[in-house]
Amino acid sequence: MKYTVAIVTISDKGSKGEREDKSGPALQNVLKDLYDVKKMLIVPDEIDVISDTLKFLADREKIDLIVTTGGTGVAKRDVTPEATKMVIEKDLPGFAEVMRMESFKITPYGIISRGICGIRGESIIVNLPGSPKAATECLSFIIDALPHAISKVKGDTSDCGV
């Protein structure tokens, strides 16, 4: 059985149909063979809308992995990390640390990302940057560890050596 994934693009213009979402489909292309893509959504850069969407996907839809793209930078409207902090119950700092560290090896701007990762219920939430290139690169840095983390969040008690 494949784990489920939801991809949430966070973009004011995208949510209004004023800009084509390229990051969501790029992430879908990477994830579709590994996960059952259940939802692809576009929401505005509004903290309450983002947090309500994350809660709905985790609590009601029981999505195993929720990836967001966009809103992780330092612009005034970038509030994805704040919305995510409002809903997660446990932080997963290692994922975000690796994404920033590896991104920095590609561009000095990689350290500007404020994305976080965490757990709500039995769902893992991962904030990715907004550009298709940065989003897929960051996902590639953590993709191998995600299934194991999801398994543990869902209650797997086998010893993993960590």
Buried (B, 14 or more C-beta within 10 A) or exposed (E): EEBBBBBBBBBBEBBEEEEEBBBBEBBBEBBEEBBEBBBBBBBBBBBEBBBBBBBBBBBEBEBBBBBBBBBBBEEEBBBBBBBBBBBBEEBBEEBBEBBBEBBBEEEEEBEBBBBBBBBBBBBBBBBBBBBBEBBBBBBEBBBEEBBEBBBBBEEEEEEEEE
